[in-house]
Amino acid sequence: MTEQVMRPHTDFSNEELLDEWVLLRTQYNELYKEMDKIKYLLDQRMKANRARSITHQLVSAEMGAPTAIVDRLISLREVVGAEEFKRAFTPAHTETREVDVPDKINMTVVNGWAKQGDHIRDIIDHGTDHESAILVLKLKKQDPLDKFFPGVKDDKQD
């Protein structure tokens, strides 16, 4: 396969090959800038709508987890109770490798408390930096035959 792709270039001089590479790299950079603009727009829309994902046939668009602001979420201890709060909170400590570990909040547990009412949801919203979430776009794996037979499903896929 590589041999077939490279065959037209075998007659090029080194300078012509490098010129071709520069041209392709420039096109790549321009396309990448356009892709970044699209990603930025999707990121802004998803953050505005507090969406976690966008469904698409060919692309996986998933928003990463936002950063928990521990100092603001500490007030949940009084609302949900000290015992329940222990499930989500890991106090700052030094691990055996002599690494200082800051306070941590398990947002999976904390987000479960939101169903207890708007007063808790307000604390969680105030204690979460939603702007820190990062959008990840990845092409989904496709059946190689899709480019030859688009929209045709195999009997085994039904």
N, C-alpha and C positions, 0 to 999 in steps of 0.2 A: 504494500500500500504506500509506504513512504517513498519507495522507488518511483511509483507512478506519479506522485505529487511533485517530486523533485525533478523529474525528467525534463520538463520545459525549461527549468532554470540551469540545467547542466551546461548549456552553451553560453551562459552569462559570464562576464568577467567578474572579478571580485568587487570592483567598484559598482557594477550594475546590480550585483546581489545586495550590496550594502544600501544602495539607493532604494531598491525594492523593499528592503527591511525597514528603512526609515519611513517610506510611504505607508507600509502596513502598520507600523508602530504609531504613526500620526493618526491614522484612521481608528486604530484601537483606542488611543487616548481620547479622541473626540467622542467615540461611542460610549466609552466609560463615563465621560462627563455627563452625557445625556442620561445614562442609566442612573447616575448619582442624583440628577435633578428629579427623575421619576421617583426614586427611592425617598428623597426628601419630601416630595408632595404626599406620597403614601404615608410616610411617617407622621407628618403633620395632621393629616386627616384621621389616621388611626388614634392619635393622641387626643384630638379634639372629640372624637366619638367614644373614647376609652375602649376601643376595639382591641382584641387580643390576636385576631387573625383575619385574613381575607381569603375566601375560598376562590380558587382558580384551577382550571384543568391542568395547566402546565407549570405553575409557579406556586411554591409554598411561601406564604407571607405571614410570618409569625413575629409578634412583638415580644421582646424579652421582658424579664421581670424588672419593675421599677425599683429604685433604691429606697429602703426603709430608713426613715429619719428617727433613730432610736430615741433621742431626747424628747421628741414629740409623742412617740407611741408609749412611753413609760406611763403616761396618765391613764392608759387602759387598765392598769393594775387595780385602780380604785373602782373601775366600772365593772370589770368581769370577775374580780376577786383574785386574791393573791395566789391561791392554789391553781386556778385555771390559767393565770398569767404565766406561771412557771413552765407550762407546756410550750410556750412560745419564746420565752426569754432565756438567753444564755448570758450571764454576767461576764464582764471583762475578767480575764485571768491570764496567767502565764502558763504555757504548756511546758511539758518536760524538756522540750528542745530549747527552752529559754526564749520562746517567741511570745511577745505580748499580743494577746487576742482581745480586741475591743468587744464591747457589748454587742450582742446580736439579737435580732428579732426574727422568728420563723414566720414569715408572712403567710404561709399556707394555713397555719393555725389562726393567725390574726384575722385573715380574710373570712374565715369561718364564723367569727364573732359578729360580722356585719349584719347577719340576719336577725340579731337581737334588737336592732332598731337604728333609726337615723342618728341618734346621739353617738353611737359607737361608730357608725359609718363616717360621721363628720370627723371624729378623732383620727380614724384610719386615713381618710383623705388628706387631712392636714399633715399627717406624719408620713406621707409617701410622696417621693419625688417622681411624679409620673413622667417628667421630661427626661429622666435619666434612662428610661427604657430604650432599648436599641432594636430597630427593625432588622430582621434577617430575611433576605430573599434567596431562595434556592430553587433551581430547576428541579422538577420532580423527575424521577426515573421514568423513562418511557419505553414502551415496546418498540424495538427497532423497526418493526413492520408498519408502525403508525404513519411514517412518512410516505409509504407506498400505498397504504389503504387507510386513509384518515376516516375516522368515524365507524369503521367496521370492527365489530367485536367478535372475538373468538367464542365458539359455543361453550367452552370451558369457563369463560369469565362470567357467565350469567348466573 
